[in-house]
Amino acid sequence: MPDARRRAVVAALVGVVGASLGIAGAGHVYLREWRRAIAWFTFVFGAALVLLSTFADPATVTVDSLPREVLFPVLGLLFLSALDAYRVGRRPRGRNANGEPTCPVCGGELDRNLDFCPWCATELEWYTVEG
């Protein structure tokens, strides 16, 4: 199995395990996509809170008594989080979605005029990056 596909499958599996525990963004944490993981977690948690406050009384609701209007959208968002982790894992390392070079350690965008990553200070060797 190619490296990008293996990373994507493992990220999706971690995302599904995280989703089964109610934690969005677990697959992104595996991929070290910290901002994206925090964004997914915050989005799903916020959506759940809004849906709970709209369709149920948050003080009296339990996990066993969640209304369908809350449960199904949250499960859908958790599934989309795992699917997004798979999609991000399929991206080739060292390039972002636009094909521009990224740091191999933190994934931050790089400036070709610098010999280090401005995000994590990793020293770079440009001759190893094609492009």
C-alpha positions, -999 to 999 in steps of 0.1 A, spaced: 0 0 0 15 34 -9 25 57 19 -1 84 12 -29 58 10 -17 41 42 -16 75 60 -51 83 47 -66 49 58 -50 51 93 -62 87 97 -97 77 87 -97 48 112 -84 70 139 -111 95 129 -138 68 131 -126 56 165 -126 93 177 -161 98 163 -174 67 181 -162 83 213 -177 116 203 -144 134 195 -142 152 162 -107 158 147 -90 127 160 -78 117 125 -64 152 120 -44 149 152 -29 117 139 -19 137 107 -5 165 129 -30 189 113 -35 207 146 -54 237 134 -78 216 114 -83 192 143 -91 221 167 -114 236 140 -134 203 136 -136 198 173 -148 233 180 -173 232 151 -189 199 161 -190 208 198 -205 242 190 -231 227 167 -240 201 193 -244 229 219 -266 249 196 -287 219 186 -291 209 223 -302 244 233 -327 245 205 -342 210 206 -338 199 242 -334 212 277 -296 210 283 -301 207 321 -322 175 319 -309 157 288 -288 126 291 -268 106 264 -296 80 263 -323 106 257 -308 127 230 -334 139 205 -330 128 168 -328 164 158 -295 166 178 -281 131 174 -282 127 136 -266 160 127 -238 155 152 -232 119 139 -231 133 104 -206 160 113 -184 133 131 -185 112 99 -176 142 78 -146 149 101 -133 113 96 -139 117 58 -120 150 58 -91 133 77 -90 107 49 -89 134 22 -62 153 40 -42 121 45 -43 115 7 -25 147 0 12 142 -9 36 153 18 55 185 12 27 201 -8 -6 218 1 -38 217 -19 -25 244 -43 7 225 -50 29 249 -30 57 235 -8 50 230 29 71 222 59 77 184 63 75 188 101 46 212 108 29 215 74 31 253 74 35 272 41 71 279 31 89 308 16 116 298 -9 137 328 2 142 313 37 164 283 46 141 275 76 104 271 83 90 304 97 64 284 117 85 258 135 121 269 127 130 236 110 161 239 88 153 231 52 173 216 24 157 230 -8 174 206 -31 153 178 -17 120 196 -26 112 194 -63 93 223 -77 
